[in-house]
Amino acid sequence: MRRSWGKIARLISVTGMAIGALGGAAEAFGRISQTTEIRDYRVYGTTPRELVSYMRARPFAGDNGPALANIRPRYSLKIETGMHRGQCRIRSVHLSIRFVMSLPRAMDRRRFKRGTAGAWRSFRAFTLRHESVHRRYYLTCARRFLQKARRLTASGCFGMQWKAQSLLDREDRACNRLHDAFDRRDFPRVARMALFRRAYGSSVRQVARRGGSRYGRRVAIRRRGFSRRRGRATGRFRRTLVRSVNWTR
């Protein structure tokens, strides 16, 4: 599937942001720094029908299928260890997270009529808000990781980096519950948005599957979990808005 990424729209950098899970001493123990890079998913068309048809025919190449927007965090973990009473413990943690957020961008927006422009702005704002909430969940789960990393011990320090990375991977997978619950609440709003109602009117129908077919076949989200292909030094996890959407006229 052809990717439709443009140049970076902007780079939002938040560096040196100390996040203490417990406050005080926790801030000295763990630090989370993050950057968010926003990229374009280019969409062409001048009317709601053309825009929706373009996204339907050439969706963003999401990690779990066709998508309208996407966020991909990449984690880089650094730790300092030391022996204490015969056990190796983590003395400090620096978790760096690089978010890549891909959002739809209308390439023919100068030719929009007023109604189309308003509908597109609303849709674009929805995707930004949606992916920003996922980013907030990732950071929440990262703070939980810091809490648990304080309690890690080992007989020697040789394998502590691997042990901490494994903990980070487990915590991120456990974070799926937050992401999935949010998607279930937010996803039905897509069909009610002005852009899609103007495109196909009352004939819009969404058909999707979530995690097999536990939630039926009318409105749901298809999600296959996290990609298994990730680096050992830098974990790579993905979150995508609207995995699978089919419109019938």
Buried (B, 14 or more C-beta within 10 A) or exposed (E): EEEBEEEEEEEEEEEEEEBBBEEEEBBEBBBBBBBBBBBBBBBBBBBBBBBBBBBBEBBBBBBBBBBBBBBBBBBBBEBEBEEEEEEBBBEBBBBBBBBBBBBBBBBBBEEBEEEBBBBBBEBBEBBBEBBBBBBEBBBEBBBBBBBBBBEBEBEEBEEBBEBBBBBBBEBBEEBBEBBBEBBBEBBEEBBEBBBBBBBBEEEBBBBBBBBEEEBEEEBBBBBEEBEEEBEEEEBBBBBBBBBBBEBEE
